[in-house]
Amino acid sequence: VQLVESGGGLVQPGGSLRLSCAASGFTFSSYGMSWYRQAPGKERELVAAIASDGSSTNYADSVKGRFTISRDNAKNTVYLQMNSLKTEDTAVYYCKASRGLFDSWGQGTQVTVSS
C-alpha cells in the first residue's frame, strides 16, 4: 500500500491550492479516503472524507464552504481543493485510506499560508 501526497506549498491568505494523493497497491475504489492535517503543537485532525464511490462527503466545520474533497477511481487519486486559505490552515496534510479496521497513511505534504 502506498499513498503519495503532492501539491502543497506556500500560498498567500485568500489563495488556493489543490492537493493530490496518488494510491497504489490496493483496490482504491473499495476504500474510503480522507484528508487530515496536523499543525505544529496540535493534534492531527480530520479535514474531509469521501466514501469509496464518492457518493458522500463530510468536512470539518472549519473548512466547510472552502475545501472540496473529490476522487477519481479510474486514476486511483483523491484530491483536496482548498480555496480562501487562511493562516490557520497551515499544517502538514495527510491522506488516509480506510476499510474496516485497516488504515494506511501517506507521508504528508506541507501547506503554508502566509503573506
N, C-alpha and C positions, 0 to 999 in steps of 0.2 A: 504494500500500500504506500502510495506516495502522493502527497499534496504539496504543490508548489505555488506560493502566492507571488504576485507581481503587481506593479502599478503604483506602489507607494512613492512618496517623495515629499518635497517641500512645496507648500501652496499658501497663498495669502488668504486671510479671512474673507469669506464670501466666495471663494473659488470652488472648483470641483476636481474630483479625482475619480477614476474608475479602477477598482481593484479586480484582479482575476485570480482564480485558484484552479490550476490545472490538475486533474486527478488521473491516476493510473494505478494499475494493479488490482483493481476490484471492479465490480459491476456498479458503475457510478449511478445508473438510473434506479437502483434499488435502495439508495441511501438518502436519508435526509441530510441536508447541508446547512451549515450555519457559519456566521462570522462572529468572532469575538474580538475584543480589544483589551489591552492592558496598558494603562498609563503608569508612569514611574510612581512607585509607592502605593499603588492601588491594586485591588484585586482584579482578576480577569473578569470581564462582564460580557454577557450576550448582547450583540448588536442587532442581529437579524437572523432569521431562519427560514428555510423553504423546504416544502415537502419533496419527496423523491420525484414526483411527477410534476412539480411546480404548481400544484393546484391550490396551495395555501402558503401564506407567508405570515410572519409576525415580526414585530420590531420593538426595540426598547423605546420607551416614551421619549427619551432624549433625542432620538433620531427620526421619529415619525414625521413624515412630510418632507424630509430632506434626503434620506437614503432610500435606495431601492435595491433589493436583492433579486437576482434572476439566475436562471441556469439554462444551459444548452446541453441536453443529454447526448446529442449527436457529437458534441465536441468535448464531452467529459469536463466541462468547465462551469464554475459558478462565479458570478460577478457581484460586486457591490458598487453601485453608482452612488457617489457621495456628492451632494450639492450643498450650497450655502454653508460651507465648512466654517467651524468656529475653532477658536484656540483650544477649547476644551475637548475637541475631537482628536487632539494629538495623542498618539498611542501607537503601540505595535498591534497590528491587526492580524488575526489568525483565522484560517478557515478550519472547519472540523467536519468530518464525515461521521454519521451516526446511523447505526441499525441495531436495534435491540440493546444489548449490553456492550456492543462494540463501538469504540470511539477511536478516531485517528486524527491527529493534528498536523498541520503544516508548520513550517519553521517561522512564519511571520514576516510581515513587511511593515516598515516604519512609515507612519504618516505624521508629518509635522505641519501644523497650521500656525503660521507666524508671519507678521509683517516685517 
